Every structure is written in C-alpha cells, then in structure tokens.
Amino acid sequence: MIISKVKDNSMKMIFREHELFVEFLRDFIGMEIFKGVSASDVVDISERFLPLFEENKDSDTVKRINLKGNVPLFVIAIIEHESKVNFRSSFKMLQYIMLVLNEYEKEADKEKKGIQFTKDFKYPPVLPIVFYDGEGKWTAETNFLNRTDLREAFYKYIPKFEYELVNLNDYSQDDLVKFGDTLSLIMLIDKVKTADGIHALGNLPPDYVENLALNIPPHLNKLIADVITVLLTKINIPQNEVETVSEKIYRKEYQEMFALLEDYDVQATRREAEEKGKIEGKLEGKLEGKLEATLNIINEMHLPLSRAMSITKLQEDNRSRLIEELKRMNILYTE
C-alpha cells in the first residue's frame, strides 16, 4: 500500500518498531551497554506522557529498556524534522525527565510501599535524544545549564543534564553504509533532500546492497516500503516512480531499486510536468472562457441554463460550477 499522507512522521514509524529502535541506539549512540539489548527488552510507554504536551506530541517517543540485572533505562527521543531549530528542546527534555522519574517512583511505591524514601532507593538513568534531519544547522544548546541565566553564580543549583543530539547531516553516505543494517537504508534515503540528489544512491557498494537483501527480516519489508514511500514523496518524486520503488522493496529487489533511482531523470520529469501544466493551463483557460460566455447568455438573453450550455458547448460536468457562479453573482436562471 502507498502512503498518501506525506505529513506522516517517517521516523515515528521507525521508532514504533523496536528492532529498528535498537539499531538506532547501537548505530548513533554507540554505548557498549546497548550491545546486549534486543527488541524484546524494549517497552513503549509514550502514551503515558504525550497527552500532557500540546507541542509535537506525535514526534516524541518514550521507551523503557529492561537491561540485564533488572535495571531499567528510559530513553526519551524527540524527532525534529523542520529546518527551524527548536531552542526549547532542553527545557522540554527536563519536563520529560521529571515526569518519567515521577512515574517510576509511583511504580516502585506500588511494589513496595514507601521505598522511595529509603536510603538505598535509586532512580533509573534517563537517556534524552534529539534526532534532527532538517536541512539547516542545529544551533540550540544541548545542555540545560547554558539555557539558564546567571549560571556562573548559581551553577551548583541548576540541572546540568545534556541531551544527545543525533544530527543526520553529520553523517556521510559512507558512514551510514558502514552500519550495514536495515535502519541505514532508511537513513540513506532520508538524507536525500531533493529529487536531484537521488542519483547519489546509485554509487552504493554492491556488497552493502546484497547484505540488505539477505539480512532485512521479511516482516519489516512493508514498514520499509511505507517509510521510503513517505521520504520519496516528500522530495517530489512522481507517484508512479514511488510505486515502482515500493514494489521493488516488497520483493527485496534492492539492487534493482537503487538502479531505478540512479536512472531517474529529473530533468525529463520536469519537462513532462511543465508540458502537462501548459496543456492543463490552456484547457483551463478555454473552460473559463466558456463559463463566462454561458453566464453572459443567461444574464443578458434570459435563456434556460441547459440551452445556454448547449450554445457554448459547455460540458455537463461543469453544471454545478456554473450554478455556483450564478448564485454568487445573484443571476436568476431556470434549468
């Protein structure tokens, strides 16, 4: 199926899939602790927190990861697609962190009453991440301390946490290819910002493409096709081309898919669109002329609507539009 709503959040779709979320942590955060984490260790708890926020709540994700030794880790991921930098991100993260820790306290208290008041009670770690794939440079402070006035004087009293910025612009095509996983394919296409840039995907190493076909699980094929459909639609690749690419993904024909994108002729497509636009423009102009003539005949000669349409040869499917114009101009008419 082809996704028709281009505004759908492609990264949100990815983060819902825990296998890909774990790949994201391994690829872009790179902490040793994530090597032993699997998709079954991840629980999505976003719905507990997102209704509390009005702003971009469809782009935020909160996960609980059950690490070895029954120690939980909470990951907050905020997705920023727009080129305009969100300077509020560090404060938003502070709000999330407090809500997550408060929720954890309540759960701990249910299991053992009053445990949060004991000396040995420990709060879980929270990893805040901002993923940015916009075109502009990310210039917002990543440390909340630097967003606070008089920070030198009140240094010891100000929260000093820092969120991890994953800026897709900082990763080259070669960097993403080295990851060699399912997520890398999506990120490679996400990096393409215009239809002209699509040709760069034709230079991917053959062994990388072969490994994709071998290693991408069948149950992820539809998700990948859906996400890539959204990404290609955003850069104005024609719908018929997008559908063909999607079919290649469904069949795991990745080599053919990249070859198709490499051969995509942007200029030819533009010329075709321009010619189509000129023809449609002429037809529209001709239609406008017929509508105006029909309106004049009804207004000045007081002929019935059907008779006037017959004289100007105005097609029947334009009747409702003609009637709307007659009503707007307060012209009396008969059918």
C-alpha positions as a Markdown table, in Angstrom:
| # | Residue | x | y | z |
|---|---|---|---|---|
| 1 | Met | 0.0 | 0.0 | 0.0 |
| 2 | Ile | 1.2 | 3.5 | -0.8 |
| 3 | Ile | 1.0 | 6.1 | 2.0 |
| 4 | Ser | -0.9 | 9.1 | 0.7 |
| 5 | Lys | -0.4 | 11.4 | 3.7 |
| 6 | Val | 3.1 | 12.9 | 3.2 |
| 7 | Lys | 2.9 | 14.6 | 6.6 |
| 8 | Asp | 3.1 | 11.2 | 8.3 |
| 9 | Asn | 6.2 | 11.1 | 10.5 |
| 10 | Ser | 8.5 | 8.6 | 9.0 |
| 11 | Met | 10.9 | 8.4 | 11.9 |
| 12 | Lys | 8.0 | 7.9 | 14.3 |
| 13 | Met | 7.0 | 4.9 | 12.2 |
| 14 | Ile | 10.6 | 3.6 | 12.6 |
| 15 | Phe | 10.7 | 4.2 | 16.4 |
| 16 | Arg | 7.5 | 2.2 | 16.8 |
| 17 | Glu | 9.3 | -0.8 | 15.5 |
| 18 | His | 11.6 | -1.9 | 18.4 |
| 19 | Glu | 14.1 | -3.8 | 16.2 |
| 20 | Leu | 14.8 | -0.6 | 14.4 |
| 21 | Phe | 14.9 | 1.5 | 17.6 |
| 22 | Val | 17.6 | -0.8 | 19.0 |
| 23 | Glu | 19.5 | -0.4 | 15.7 |
| 24 | Phe | 19.2 | 3.3 | 16.1 |
| 25 | Leu | 20.7 | 3.2 | 19.6 |
| 26 | Arg | 23.5 | 1.0 | 18.5 |
| 27 | Asp | 24.3 | 3.0 | 15.4 |
| 28 | Phe | 24.0 | 6.5 | 16.6 |
| 29 | Ile | 24.6 | 6.4 | 20.4 |
| 30 | Gly | 27.2 | 3.6 | 20.3 |
| 31 | Met | 27.3 | 2.8 | 24.1 |
| 32 | Glu | 28.6 | -0.6 | 25.0 |
| 33 | Ile | 25.5 | -1.2 | 27.1 |
| 34 | Phe | 23.3 | -1.5 | 24.0 |
| 35 | Lys | 25.1 | -4.4 | 22.6 |
| 36 | Gly | 23.2 | -6.9 | 24.7 |
| 37 | Val | 19.8 | -5.2 | 24.2 |
| 38 | Ser | 17.2 | -6.9 | 22.0 |
| 39 | Ala | 13.8 | -5.7 | 20.7 |
| 40 | Ser | 12.1 | -7.9 | 23.4 |
| 41 | Asp | 13.7 | -5.7 | 26.1 |
| 42 | Val | 12.0 | -2.5 | 24.9 |
| 43 | Val | 8.6 | -1.3 | 26.1 |
| 44 | Asp | 6.9 | 1.7 | 24.6 |
| 45 | Ile | 5.4 | 3.9 | 27.3 |
| 46 | Ser | 4.9 | 7.1 | 25.2 |
| 47 | Glu | 1.2 | 7.2 | 25.7 |
| 48 | Arg | 1.7 | 7.8 | 29.5 |
| 49 | Phe | 3.3 | 11.1 | 28.8 |
| 50 | Leu | 2.5 | 12.5 | 25.4 |
| 51 | Pro | -1.1 | 13.6 | 26.2 |
| 52 | Leu | 0.4 | 16.1 | 28.7 |
| 53 | Phe | 2.0 | 18.1 | 25.9 |
| 54 | Glu | 0.4 | 20.1 | 23.2 |
| 55 | Glu | 3.5 | 20.6 | 21.1 |
| 56 | Asn | 4.6 | 18.0 | 18.5 |
| 57 | Lys | 3.4 | 15.1 | 20.7 |
| 58 | Asp | 3.2 | 12.9 | 17.6 |
| 59 | Ser | 7.0 | 13.2 | 17.2 |
| 60 | Asp | 8.1 | 12.2 | 20.7 |
| 61 | Thr | 8.9 | 8.7 | 22.0 |
| 62 | Val | 9.5 | 7.4 | 25.5 |
| 63 | Lys | 10.8 | 3.8 | 25.9 |
| 64 | Arg | 11.6 | 1.7 | 28.9 |
| 65 | Ile | 14.5 | -0.7 | 28.2 |
| 66 | Asn | 15.0 | -3.6 | 30.6 |
| 67 | Leu | 18.7 | -4.0 | 31.0 |
| 68 | Lys | 20.5 | -7.1 | 32.4 |
| 69 | Gly | 20.2 | -7.3 | 36.2 |
| 70 | Asn | 16.7 | -5.9 | 36.1 |
| 71 | Val | 17.9 | -2.3 | 35.9 |
| 72 | Pro | 15.6 | -0.2 | 33.7 |
| 73 | Leu | 16.8 | 2.5 | 31.4 |
| 74 | Phe | 14.4 | 5.1 | 30.0 |
| 75 | Val | 15.0 | 6.7 | 26.6 |
| 76 | Ile | 13.3 | 9.9 | 25.5 |
| 77 | Ala | 13.6 | 10.6 | 21.8 |
| 78 | Ile | 12.3 | 13.8 | 20.3 |
| 79 | Ile | 12.2 | 14.0 | 16.5 |
| 80 | Glu | 12.9 | 17.4 | 14.8 |
| 81 | His | 12.2 | 17.5 | 11.1 |
| 82 | Glu | 11.9 | 21.2 | 10.5 |
| 83 | Ser | 14.8 | 23.3 | 9.4 |
| 84 | Lys | 13.9 | 25.8 | 12.1 |
| 85 | Val | 15.8 | 24.9 | 15.3 |
| 86 | Asn | 13.7 | 24.2 | 18.4 |
| 87 | Phe | 15.6 | 26.1 | 21.1 |
| 88 | Arg | 13.1 | 24.8 | 23.7 |
| 89 | Ser | 14.4 | 21.2 | 23.4 |
| 90 | Ser | 16.5 | 21.2 | 26.6 |
| 91 | Phe | 13.6 | 22.5 | 28.7 |
| 92 | Lys | 11.2 | 20.1 | 27.1 |
| 93 | Met | 13.6 | 17.3 | 28.0 |
| 94 | Leu | 13.7 | 18.4 | 31.6 |
| 95 | Gln | 10.0 | 18.2 | 31.7 |
| 96 | Tyr | 10.0 | 14.7 | 30.3 |
| 97 | Ile | 12.8 | 13.5 | 32.7 |
| 98 | Met | 10.8 | 14.7 | 35.7 |
| 99 | Leu | 7.7 | 13.0 | 34.5 |
| 100 | Val | 9.5 | 9.8 | 33.8 |
| 101 | Leu | 11.2 | 9.7 | 37.2 |
| 102 | Asn | 7.9 | 10.6 | 39.0 |
| 103 | Glu | 6.2 | 7.7 | 37.2 |
| 104 | Tyr | 9.0 | 5.4 | 38.2 |
| 105 | Glu | 8.6 | 6.5 | 41.8 |
| 106 | Lys | 4.9 | 5.7 | 41.8 |
| 107 | Glu | 5.5 | 2.2 | 40.3 |
| 108 | Ala | 8.2 | 1.5 | 42.9 |
| 109 | Asp | 5.9 | 2.6 | 45.7 |
| 110 | Lys | 3.1 | 0.2 | 44.4 |
| 111 | Glu | 5.6 | -2.7 | 44.6 |
| 112 | Lys | 7.0 | -1.8 | 48.0 |
| 113 | Lys | 5.2 | 1.0 | 49.9 |
| 114 | Gly | 7.5 | 3.9 | 50.8 |
| 115 | Ile | 10.6 | 2.5 | 49.2 |
| 116 | Gln | 11.4 | 5.9 | 47.5 |
| 117 | Phe | 12.0 | 7.4 | 51.0 |
| 118 | Thr | 14.7 | 4.8 | 51.9 |
| 119 | Lys | 18.5 | 5.4 | 51.6 |
| 120 | Asp | 19.1 | 2.6 | 49.1 |
| 121 | Phe | 16.4 | 3.7 | 46.6 |
| 122 | Lys | 18.0 | 4.7 | 43.3 |
| 123 | Tyr | 16.5 | 6.5 | 40.3 |
| 124 | Pro | 16.9 | 4.9 | 36.9 |
| 125 | Pro | 19.1 | 6.5 | 34.2 |
| 126 | Val | 17.3 | 8.5 | 31.5 |
| 127 | Leu | 18.8 | 9.0 | 28.1 |
| 128 | Pro | 17.5 | 12.1 | 26.3 |
| 129 | Ile | 18.0 | 12.2 | 22.5 |
| 130 | Val | 17.1 | 14.7 | 19.8 |
| 131 | Phe | 17.1 | 13.3 | 16.3 |
| 132 | Tyr | 17.4 | 16.1 | 13.7 |
| 133 | Asp | 17.2 | 15.6 | 9.9 |
| 134 | Gly | 16.3 | 19.1 | 8.8 |
| 135 | Glu | 18.3 | 21.0 | 6.3 |
| 136 | Gly | 19.6 | 23.8 | 8.5 |
| 137 | Lys | 22.3 | 23.7 | 11.1 |
| 138 | Trp | 21.3 | 22.8 | 14.7 |
| 139 | Thr | 22.3 | 25.7 | 16.8 |
| 140 | Ala | 20.4 | 25.0 | 20.0 |
| 141 | Glu | 22.2 | 24.4 | 23.3 |
| 142 | Thr | 22.2 | 20.7 | 24.3 |
| 143 | Asn | 22.9 | 21.4 | 28.0 |
| 144 | Phe | 20.1 | 22.9 | 30.0 |
| 145 | Leu | 22.7 | 24.8 | 32.1 |
| 146 | Asn | 23.5 | 27.0 | 29.1 |
| 147 | Arg | 19.9 | 28.0 | 28.8 |
| 148 | Thr | 19.8 | 29.4 | 32.3 |
| 149 | Asp | 20.6 | 33.0 | 33.3 |
| 150 | Leu | 23.3 | 33.8 | 35.9 |
| 151 | Arg | 24.6 | 30.3 | 35.6 |
| 152 | Glu | 28.0 | 31.1 | 37.0 |
| 153 | Ala | 26.6 | 32.4 | 40.2 |
| 154 | Phe | 24.0 | 29.6 | 40.6 |
| 155 | Tyr | 26.0 | 26.8 | 39.0 |
| 156 | Lys | 25.6 | 24.2 | 41.7 |
| 157 | Tyr | 21.8 | 24.7 | 41.8 |
| 158 | Ile | 21.0 | 24.3 | 38.1 |
| 159 | Pro | 20.3 | 21.0 | 36.4 |
| 160 | Lys | 23.2 | 20.2 | 34.2 |
| 161 | Phe | 22.0 | 17.3 | 32.1 |
| 162 | Glu | 22.7 | 17.3 | 28.4 |
| 163 | Tyr | 20.7 | 15.7 | 25.6 |
| 164 | Glu | 22.3 | 13.6 | 22.9 |
| 165 | Leu | 22.0 | 15.3 | 19.5 |
| 166 | Val | 21.8 | 12.9 | 16.6 |
| 167 | Asn | 22.1 | 15.2 | 13.6 |
| 168 | Leu | 21.7 | 13.2 | 10.3 |
| 169 | Asn | 23.6 | 16.0 | 8.5 |
| 170 | Asp | 26.8 | 15.0 | 10.4 |
| 171 | Tyr | 26.8 | 11.5 | 8.8 |
| 172 | Ser | 28.1 | 10.9 | 5.3 |
| 173 | Gln | 26.8 | 8.3 | 2.9 |
| 174 | Asp | 29.8 | 6.2 | 3.8 |
| 175 | Asp | 29.2 | 6.5 | 7.5 |
| 176 | Leu | 25.6 | 5.1 | 7.1 |
| 177 | Val | 26.7 | 2.3 | 4.7 |
| 178 | Lys | 29.2 | 1.1 | 7.4 |
| 179 | Phe | 26.2 | 0.5 | 9.8 |
| 180 | Gly | 25.0 | -2.1 | 7.2 |
| 181 | Asp | 21.7 | -2.6 | 8.9 |
| 182 | Thr | 18.0 | -2.1 | 8.0 |
| 183 | Leu | 18.0 | 1.4 | 9.5 |
| 184 | Ser | 20.9 | 2.5 | 7.4 |
| 185 | Leu | 18.9 | 2.1 | 4.2 |
| 186 | Ile | 16.1 | 4.4 | 5.5 |
| 187 | Met | 18.7 | 7.0 | 6.7 |
| 188 | Leu | 20.4 | 7.0 | 3.3 |
| 189 | Ile | 17.1 | 7.9 | 1.6 |
| 190 | Asp | 16.2 | 10.4 | 4.4 |
| 191 | Lys | 19.5 | 12.2 | 3.7 |
| 192 | Val | 18.3 | 12.9 | 0.1 |
| 193 | Lys | 16.7 | 16.3 | 0.3 |
| 194 | Thr | 15.9 | 16.9 | -3.4 |
| 195 | Ala | 15.0 | 14.8 | -6.4 |
| 196 | Asp | 18.3 | 15.9 | -8.0 |
| 197 | Gly | 20.2 | 14.2 | -5.1 |
| 198 | Ile | 18.6 | 10.8 | -5.7 |
| 199 | His | 21.4 | 9.8 | -8.1 |
| 200 | Ala | 23.9 | 9.5 | -5.3 |
| 201 | Leu | 22.2 | 6.3 | -4.2 |
| 202 | Gly | 23.4 | 4.6 | -7.3 |
| 203 | Asn | 27.0 | 4.6 | -6.0 |
| 204 | Leu | 26.4 | 2.3 | -3.0 |
| 205 | Pro | 28.8 | -0.7 | -2.7 |
| 206 | Pro | 27.3 | -3.9 | -4.2 |
| 207 | Asp | 28.1 | -5.9 | -1.1 |
| 208 | Tyr | 26.1 | -3.5 | 1.0 |
| 209 | Val | 23.0 | -3.9 | -1.2 |
| 210 | Glu | 23.4 | -7.7 | -1.3 |
| 211 | Asn | 23.6 | -7.8 | 2.5 |
| 212 | Leu | 20.4 | -5.8 | 2.7 |
| 213 | Ala | 18.5 | -8.4 | 0.7 |
| 214 | Leu | 19.9 | -11.2 | 2.9 |
| 215 | Asn | 19.5 | -9.6 | 6.3 |
| 216 | Ile | 16.4 | -7.5 | 6.3 |
| 217 | Pro | 13.6 | -9.5 | 8.1 |
| 218 | Pro | 10.6 | -10.2 | 5.8 |
| 219 | His | 8.2 | -8.7 | 8.4 |
| 220 | Leu | 9.9 | -5.3 | 8.1 |
| 221 | Asn | 9.6 | -5.1 | 4.4 |
| 222 | Lys | 6.2 | -3.4 | 4.4 |
| 223 | Leu | 7.3 | -0.9 | 7.0 |
| 224 | Ile | 10.4 | -0.1 | 5.0 |
| 225 | Ala | 8.4 | 0.3 | 1.8 |
| 226 | Asp | 5.9 | 2.6 | 3.6 |
| 227 | Val | 8.6 | 4.8 | 5.2 |
| 228 | Ile | 10.6 | 5.1 | 1.9 |
| 229 | Thr | 7.4 | 5.9 | 0.1 |
| 230 | Val | 6.9 | 8.9 | 2.5 |
| 231 | Leu | 10.5 | 10.0 | 2.1 |
| 232 | Leu | 10.4 | 9.9 | -1.7 |
| 233 | Thr | 7.1 | 11.6 | -1.9 |
| 234 | Lys | 8.5 | 14.5 | 0.3 |
| 235 | Ile | 11.1 | 15.2 | -2.3 |
| 236 | Asn | 8.5 | 15.2 | -5.1 |
| 237 | Ile | 9.4 | 12.0 | -6.9 |
| 238 | Pro | 6.4 | 11.2 | -9.2 |
| 239 | Gln | 3.8 | 8.8 | -7.7 |
| 240 | Asn | 4.3 | 6.2 | -10.4 |
| 241 | Glu | 8.1 | 6.1 | -9.7 |
| 242 | Val | 7.4 | 5.8 | -6.0 |
| 243 | Glu | 5.1 | 2.9 | -6.5 |
| 244 | Thr | 7.7 | 1.1 | -8.6 |
| 245 | Val | 10.3 | 1.6 | -6.0 |
| 246 | Ser | 7.9 | 0.4 | -3.3 |
| 247 | Glu | 7.2 | -2.8 | -5.3 |
| 248 | Lys | 11.0 | -3.4 | -5.6 |
| 249 | Ile | 11.3 | -3.2 | -1.8 |
| 250 | Tyr | 8.4 | -5.6 | -1.3 |
| 251 | Arg | 10.2 | -8.1 | -3.5 |
| 252 | Lys | 13.5 | -7.4 | -1.8 |
| 253 | Glu | 14.9 | -6.4 | -5.1 |
| 254 | Tyr | 17.2 | -3.7 | -3.6 |
| 255 | Gln | 19.8 | -3.8 | -6.4 |
| 256 | Glu | 17.1 | -3.1 | -9.0 |
| 257 | Met | 15.6 | -0.4 | -6.7 |
| 258 | Phe | 18.8 | 1.6 | -6.4 |
| 259 | Ala | 19.4 | 1.2 | -10.2 |
| 260 | Leu | 16.0 | 2.6 | -10.8 |
| 261 | Leu | 16.7 | 5.6 | -8.6 |
| 262 | Glu | 20.0 | 6.1 | -10.3 |
| 263 | Asp | 18.4 | 6.2 | -13.7 |
| 264 | Tyr | 15.7 | 8.5 | -12.7 |
| 265 | Asp | 15.8 | 11.5 | -15.0 |
| 266 | Val | 14.9 | 14.6 | -13.0 |
| 267 | Gln | 15.0 | 17.0 | -16.0 |
| 268 | Ala | 12.9 | 14.7 | -18.2 |
| 269 | Thr | 10.3 | 14.5 | -15.4 |
| 270 | Arg | 10.3 | 18.3 | -15.0 |
| 271 | Arg | 9.9 | 18.8 | -18.7 |
| 272 | Glu | 7.0 | 16.3 | -18.7 |
| 273 | Ala | 5.4 | 18.1 | -15.8 |
| 274 | Glu | 5.8 | 21.5 | -17.5 |
| 275 | Glu | 4.2 | 20.3 | -20.7 |
| 276 | Lys | 1.4 | 18.8 | -18.8 |
| 277 | Gly | 1.0 | 22.1 | -17.0 |
| 278 | Lys | 0.8 | 24.1 | -20.2 |
| 279 | Ile | -1.8 | 21.8 | -21.7 |
| 280 | Glu | -3.9 | 21.9 | -18.5 |
| 281 | Gly | -3.5 | 25.7 | -18.4 |
| 282 | Lys | -4.8 | 26.0 | -22.0 |
| 283 | Leu | -7.7 | 23.8 | -21.2 |
| 284 | Glu | -8.5 | 25.7 | -18.1 |
| 285 | Gly | -8.4 | 29.0 | -20.0 |
| 286 | Lys | -10.7 | 27.6 | -22.6 |
| 287 | Leu | -13.1 | 26.4 | -19.9 |
| 288 | Glu | -13.1 | 29.8 | -18.1 |
| 289 | Gly | -14.0 | 31.4 | -21.5 |
| 290 | Lys | -16.9 | 29.0 | -21.9 |
| 291 | Leu | -18.2 | 29.6 | -18.4 |
| 292 | Glu | -18.0 | 33.4 | -18.8 |
| 293 | Ala | -19.9 | 33.2 | -22.2 |
| 294 | Thr | -22.6 | 30.9 | -20.7 |
| 295 | Leu | -23.1 | 33.3 | -17.7 |
| 296 | Asn | -23.5 | 36.3 | -20.1 |
| 297 | Ile | -26.1 | 34.4 | -22.2 |
| 298 | Ile | -28.2 | 33.5 | -19.2 |
| 299 | Asn | -27.9 | 37.0 | -17.7 |
| 300 | Glu | -28.5 | 39.0 | -20.9 |
| 301 | Met | -30.7 | 36.8 | -23.0 |
| 302 | His | -32.5 | 35.1 | -20.1 |
| 303 | Leu | -32.2 | 31.7 | -21.8 |
| 304 | Pro | -32.6 | 28.5 | -19.7 |
| 305 | Leu | -29.3 | 27.1 | -18.3 |
| 306 | Ser | -29.4 | 23.9 | -20.4 |
| 307 | Arg | -29.9 | 26.0 | -23.6 |
| 308 | Ala | -27.1 | 28.3 | -22.8 |
| 309 | Met | -24.8 | 25.4 | -22.1 |
| 310 | Ser | -25.7 | 23.8 | -25.4 |
| 311 | Ile | -24.9 | 27.1 | -27.3 |
| 312 | Thr | -21.4 | 27.4 | -25.7 |
| 313 | Lys | -20.8 | 23.6 | -25.8 |
| 314 | Leu | -20.1 | 23.6 | -22.0 |
| 315 | Gln | -19.7 | 20.0 | -20.7 |
| 316 | Glu | -22.4 | 18.7 | -18.4 |
| 317 | Asp | -19.8 | 18.0 | -15.6 |
| 318 | Asn | -19.4 | 21.8 | -15.3 |
| 319 | Arg | -23.1 | 22.4 | -14.5 |
| 320 | Ser | -22.6 | 22.5 | -10.7 |
| 321 | Arg | -19.7 | 25.0 | -11.1 |
| 322 | Leu | -21.9 | 27.2 | -13.4 |
| 323 | Ile | -24.8 | 27.1 | -10.9 |
| 324 | Glu | -22.4 | 28.2 | -8.1 |
| 325 | Glu | -21.3 | 31.2 | -10.2 |
| 326 | Leu | -24.9 | 32.1 | -11.0 |
| 327 | Lys | -25.8 | 32.1 | -7.3 |
| 328 | Arg | -22.6 | 34.0 | -6.4 |
| 329 | Met | -23.5 | 36.7 | -8.9 |
| 330 | Asn | -27.2 | 36.7 | -8.0 |
| 331 | Ile | -28.3 | 35.9 | -11.5 |
| 332 | Leu | -31.7 | 34.4 | -11.8 |
| 333 | Tyr | -31.9 | 31.3 | -14.0 |
| 334 | Thr | -34.1 | 28.4 | -15.0 |
| 335 | Glu | -32.9 | 24.9 | -15.7 |
